[in-house]
């Protein structure tokens, strides 16, 4: 009984201790939240001052930054990026799909005259423009639903690649201030890639174009600006009109093709070495240098790629991406 009385008499003390611990924990959480809010407010004050020095108007800054808070979903996505190796065959199967090909062919028929006008100005063939459009946003169907300013502010504050995202945030504020897009329409991916071509704000500033002369560059809603902006990006990245991006080839029998990696030769030289097209015909005698690409090693597919492949790769620095664009492009206007 002594044990029972001692135990019962101790209950109010334990309960009081638990309540105190709960209040202390809540206070600690509240203190941390207040600290984060204060830090974010200080961060925004720094952005306000920096953007103002670069000419962004107080009205734009007040509209864009007042009441802004970090987006937890953006932080979650940034911190949980998958780290895995995808094979070329899996990448190809999920990008160069029959549905994407069919939709791209329909878009070619729908916008053929516009694409021809874009090609006349920038020298970039319709197929590659459509392929990038299709891979980046499913031909405009999925451009992302995040506020670009909110996403970039979150990433610039959160710390991972903070300096880069800070620059992109300032660029986004300049774009809004210029009048190219209303703040509530500036939407894109969680990482700040904007509109149908998925341009980062600094890329938009360099390459986006107002193709129809309406006074603003609208890569969110204006198909002409979308397609022309993609073409301008490629043109300024070294696109050579009339040249193929590359093509699949068959290495000579018994030859270890990997020994030729890194070599840059004209088509006639690759023909002399013994490379042929898949159906057996000779490699075209192009004057532009071509290099060998083996995305799966010597046992897999082999491609000869030229300067236009490098231009595509400037859009996204991935061999898999550039190959998918090229293969898709070949199917969309055939």
ZAMARGU-4260 file (C-alpha; in steps of 0.2 Angstrom, whole numbers, plus 5000, padded with zeros to 4 digits):
<rodrens>
0) 5000/5000/5000 | 5014/5012/5003 | 5020/5009/4986 | 5003/5013/4979 | 5000/5028/4989
5) 5018/5035/4984 | 5014/5031/4966 | 4997/5040/4966 | 5003/5055/4975 | 5017/5057/4963
10) 5005/5058/4948 | 5001/5076/4949 | 5019/5080/4949 | 5022/5069/4934 | 5007/5077/4925
15) 5013/5094/4929 | 5031/5090/4923 | 5024/5083/4906 | 5013/5099/4904 | 5028/5109/4907
20) 5038/5099/4895 | 5025/5101/4882 | 5024/5120/4885 | 5043/5121/4884 | 5043/5110/4868
25) 5029/5121/4860 | 5038/5137/4865 | 5054/5130/4857 | 5045/5126/4841 | 5037/5143/4841
30) 5054/5151/4844 | 5062/5141/4830 | 5047/5146/4819 | 5049/5165/4824 | 5067/5164/4821
35) 5064/5157/4803 | 5052/5170/4800 | 5063/5184/4806 | 5078/5177/4795 | 5066/5176/4780
40) 5061/5194/4782 | 5079/5199/4783 | 5082/5189/4768 | 5068/5198/4758 | 5074/5215/4764
45) 5091/5211/4756 | 5083/5205/4740 | 5072/5221/4740 | 5087/5232/4742 | 5098/5223/4729
50) 5084/5223/4716 | 5080/5241/4719 | 5098/5245/4716 | 5096/5236/4699 | 5081/5247/4694
55) 5066/5236/4700 | 5052/5248/4705 | 5046/5249/4723 | 5028/5245/4717 | 5034/5228/4709
60) 5045/5224/4724 | 5030/5227/4736 | 5018/5217/4726 | 5030/5202/4724 | 5038/5201/4741
65) 5025/5208/4753 | 5018/5193/4763 | 5029/5180/4754 | 5033/5165/4764 | 5044/5150/4760
70) 5035/5136/4752 | 5038/5119/4761 | 5034/5109/4746 | 5048/5117/4736 | 5060/5113/4750
75) 5054/5095/4751 | 5056/5093/4733 | 5073/5101/4733 | 5079/5090/4747 | 5072/5074/4740
80) 5080/5073/4723 | 5082/5055/4718 | 5100/5049/4715 | 5100/5035/4703 | 5107/5030/4686
85) 5094/5027/4672 | 5099/5017/4657 | 5098/5025/4639 | 5085/5012/4634 | 5074/5016/4649
90) 5076/5035/4646 | 5072/5033/4627 | 5057/5022/4631 | 5050/5035/4643 | 5053/5051/4632
95) 5052/5045/4614 | 5034/5038/4616 | 5021/5034/4603 | 5009/5046/4612 | 5022/5060/4611
100) 5026/5057/4593 | 5008/5057/4588 | 5004/5073/4598 | 5020/5081/4590 | 5014/5077/4573
105) 4997/5084/4576 | 5006/5100/4582 | 5016/5101/4567 | 5001/5100/4556 | 4992/5114/4567
110) 5007/5126/4567 | 5016/5122/4551 | 5015/5139/4544 | 5021/5147/4561 | 5035/5135/4562
115) 5040/5139/4544 | 5040/5157/4548 | 5051/5154/4564 | 5063/5143/4553 | 5064/5157/4540
120) 5070/5169/4554 | 5081/5158/4565 | 5086/5144/4553 | 5081/5130/4565 | 5071/5116/4558
125) 5053/5113/4565 | 5056/5095/4571 | 5069/5100/4584 | 5059/5115/4590 | 5043/5103/4592
130) 5054/5090/4601 | 5060/5102/4614 | 5043/5109/4617 | 5036/5091/4619 | 5050/5086/4631
135) 5049/5101/4641 | 5031/5104/4644 | 5021/5091/4634 | 5018/5104/4620 | 5012/5117/4633
140) 5000/5105/4643 | 5011/5104/4658 | 5022/5120/4662 | 5021/5118/4681 | 5010/5126/4694
145) 5022/5135/4706 | 5024/5153/4708 | 5041/5157/4701 | 5045/5171/4713 | 5039/5160/4728
150) 5049/5145/4723 | 5065/5155/4719 | 5064/5165/4735 | 5062/5148/4745 | 5077/5140/4736
155) 5088/5156/4738 | 5084/5157/4756 | 5085/5138/4760 | 5103/5137/4757 | 5106/5124/4743
160) 5113/5133/4728 | 5108/5149/4736 | 5118/5161/4726 | 5112/5154/4710 | 5094/5155/4715
165) 5096/5172/4722 | 5102/5178/4705 | 5087/5170/4697 | 5075/5178/4709 | 5082/5195/4705
170) 5080/5191/4686 | 5062/5186/4689 | 5058/5202/4698 | 5066/5212/4683 | 5055/5202/4671
175) 5039/5206/4681 | 5044/5224/4682 | 5048/5225/4663 | 5029/5220/4660 | 5032/5204/4651
180) 5021/5194/4662 | 5009/5198/4677 | 5016/5192/4694 | 5001/5179/4696 | 5004/5172/4679
185) 5023/5169/4681 | 5022/5151/4685 | 5033/5136/4682 | 5042/5121/4690 | 5046/5120/4708
190) 5064/5125/4703 | 5059/5141/4694 | 5059/5135/4676 | 5046/5145/4668 | 5033/5143/4655
195) 5031/5131/4640 | 5050/5131/4636 | 5055/5129/4654 | 5067/5144/4654 | 5075/5150/4670
200) 5073/5168/4672 | 5091/5172/4667 | 5089/5162/4651 | 5072/5171/4647 | 5081/5187/4648
205) 5094/5181/4635 | 5084/5171/4623 | 5065/5174/4625 | 5058/5184/4610 | 5042/5193/4606
210) 5040/5185/4589 | 5024/5195/4584 | 5029/5212/4590 | 5015/5214/4603 | 5027/5222/4615
215) 5031/5208/4628 | 5038/5191/4627 | 5025/5178/4633 | 5032/5160/4634 | 5017/5156/4645
220) 5002/5158/4633 | 5009/5164/4616 | 5013/5149/4605 | 5023/5160/4593 | 5034/5167/4607
225) 5036/5149/4614 | 5042/5142/4597 | 5053/5157/4592 | 5061/5158/4609 | 5066/5139/4608
230) 5073/5142/4590 | 5082/5158/4596 | 5090/5148/4610 | 5097/5135/4598 | 5102/5148/4585
235) 5112/5157/4597 | 5120/5141/4604 | 5127/5137/4587 | 5114/5128/4577 | 5119/5125/4559
240) 5104/5126/4547 | 5102/5111/4535 | 5113/5100/4545 | 5107/5084/4554 | 5109/5083/4573
245) 5117/5066/4570 | 5111/5048/4566 | 5112/5030/4572 | 5126/5020/4564 | 5133/5003/4563
250) 5151/5001/4568 | 5163/4990/4557 | 5162/4971/4562 | 5176/4966/4574 | 5180/4984/4578
255) 5181/4990/4596 | 5171/5006/4593 | 5176/5013/4610 | 5194/5016/4604 | 5187/5029/4593
260) 5178/5039/4606 | 5184/5057/4607 | 5189/5057/4588 | 5181/5071/4578 | 5180/5067/4559
265) 5171/5071/4543 | 5158/5059/4537 | 5169/5052/4523 | 5182/5048/4536 | 5170/5038/4547
270) 5165/5029/4531 | 5183/5025/4527 | 5185/5018/4544 | 5170/5006/4540 | 5155/5014/4549
275) 5138/5012/4539 | 5120/5018/4542 | 5109/5005/4549 | 5102/4999/4532 | 5119/4997/4526
280) 5121/5013/4515 | 5136/5024/4517 | 5138/5037/4530 | 5134/5054/4522 | 5149/5064/4517
285) 5146/5079/4528 | 5159/5093/4529 | 5154/5096/4548 | 5164/5086/4560 | 5156/5071/4568
290) 5160/5062/4584 | 5155/5045/4590 | 5143/5043/4604 | 5140/5026/4613 | 5126/5029/4626
295) 5127/5011/4632 | 5145/5007/4628 | 5151/4996/4614 | 5137/4983/4615 | 5123/4996/4613
300) 5117/5009/4600 | 5130/5019/4591 | 5127/5037/4585 | 5138/5050/4575 | 5133/5067/4581
305) 5138/5084/4575 | 5137/5103/4580 | 5118/5103/4580 | 5119/5090/4594 | 5130/5101/4604
310) 5117/5115/4601 | 5103/5104/4608 | 5115/5100/4622 | 5116/5118/4627 | 5098/5118/4631
315) 5100/5103/4643 | 5118/5097/4646 | 5114/5078/4644 | 5118/5067/4630 | 5102/5057/4634
320) 5092/5072/4632 | 5100/5078/4616 | 5098/5061/4609 | 5080/5060/4614 | 5077/5077/4606
325) 5085/5072/4590 | 5076/5055/4588 | 5060/5063/4592 | 5063/5077/4580 | 5066/5065/4566
330) 5049/5057/4568 | 5038/5073/4570 | 5039/5080/4553 | 5043/5064/4543
</rodrens>
